[in-house]
Amino acid sequence: MSDRRYITTPIYYVNDKPHIGHAYTTVAADVLARFWRISGRKVLFLTGTDEHATKIPAAAAAAGKSSKEFCDGMAAEFKKAWAALGITHDRFIRTTDPDHIAAVGDILTRLHAAGHIYKGVYEGLYCASCEKFLSESELTPDGLCPDHARAPEKYSQENYFFRLSGFRDRLLELISDASSPDRIEVLPEERRNEIIGKLKVGLDDISISRAATGWGVTLPFDKSQTAYVWVDALINYATGAGWPLSPEKFAEWWPADCHLMAKDILWFHSVIWPAILLGAGFKTPRRVFAHGFFTLDGAKMSKTRGNVIAPSELIERYGVDAARYLLVTLFPFGTDGDVSRTELDRRYNSDLANNAGNLLNRTAAMSEKYFGSVLPAAPMTAGLKEFLSSRMAEYRCAVESVRLHAAASVARDIMDNANRMVQIEAPWALFKEKNPRLITVVNSLFSSINAAAVCLRPFMPSAAAAMWTASGSPIGVDEGAAKVFAGDISALAPGATTARPPALFPRNASPLSRK
Ligand code: MSP
């Protein structure tokens, strides 16, 4: 297996400020990126903004700004939100970046030269909020877009078309044949089956340009037209890997290992994007993973409904670490779910304040009280070694297959097991009896805390480091994690002098603001 990983999030539209829907995907990608870095891989992690949407000039005018100024302001909002959430992307790409505009021109020229683009008249219905054409059968009985409850616009123009239909057989093969070396692994499996089903029904060609309005990337072979915003946006993944200006970088990173997004835009990523790549002579992505869509208190989050939560609100209430953890582990990654303030609070208290926080405080207090914080070493028991080894293997497998909730529940299991150990062993009684077993028990508790810290490190970087540091381990948490992943469970042992941990997950009684 290759030692490098190229992972992407969607590039987000700038008509909305960043909300926890965007944060959900971005934090998940960051968890993967951090995990891979810790396990010794080279990572390229790309996120950014999709700025050439048709709505932008009007939104900018309403704000009294030029389109570019408007986008500059919104891109800055996204950058700020990701910095506050501790996102470790290697590049924040904007579709208005010059190297991206070069990439769009280059790839469209290739498609045109290869005969995959032709001129035709497009007549249909267009939803500007989806930025896509809708067929009559997709509309509600009242003729509205089902996602935006708005009437689509009637559209008739001479445009360029991409011969998507010509790629159907190859795409079917790449997506369904697990033995193909160029397989596009679409996950989760149920969504792959949906895509395969749709492909079997057939593929229509798609319109890929519009009459130029002064906003968007001009077609290299017809200056009167601009590229369809989705074609422009998808190409960002090639730009981010270095196409066309840094061919050496591109050779190192292409194809992408994981395009991460929600199910709403899986079709674009698993069908249209690979077809563009095939047409232009590039390799297709190795994996396209679509997670579920979440509602907030049972309703779709939307500006008009006024129930949008900004990532900063979660950070204010729970702190960055817990905000990241809670977001991506609240319901199984891949399925749809609901997020409610009550459930966020409940999980914060149960998983973090009670489970992790208490275990850490109790264990550090034991070391202090029973050993004056100078903990004699004891070898890890065979039972604990076996338990932790199997849990760490399970954890790695969960992260590699993007089952983030399962990865987090390994950490919970390890901590539950340690909390049970305290009850069963009753260290206070061992202390009273001057029983030397106390040394083994406290060592076991610290080793368990360290194992949980390794698992939690990609989710909660600072809290995990603090958990690890409390054990006094002579090595850092990432070095420890790398050793553990390489099979050395003894790297979880505490050091000689343990430390009193900072208050990690204080109970928080004030309600999350309701806007
Ligand atoms: N600009 C396009 C993507 C182009 S990528 C080449 C776009 N942007 S978007 O701003 O609408 O972002 C959609 C993505 O935001 C979803 O696919 C998902 O990653 C994330 N989410 C937004 N709201 C979400 C939820 N309520 N639940 C889960 N993910 C959410 O589409």
Boltz pocket constraint, residues with backbone or C-beta under 6 A from the ligand:
constraints:
  - pocket:
      binder: B
      contacts: [[A, 9], [A, 10], [A, 11], [A, 12], [A, 13], [A, 20], [A, 21], [A, 22], [A, 24], [A, 25], [A, 50], [A, 230], [A, 233], [A, 234], [A, 235], [A, 236], [A, 260], [A, 261], [A, 262], [A, 263], [A, 264], [A, 265], [A, 292], [A, 293], [A, 294], [A, 295], [A, 301]]
      max_distance: 6.0
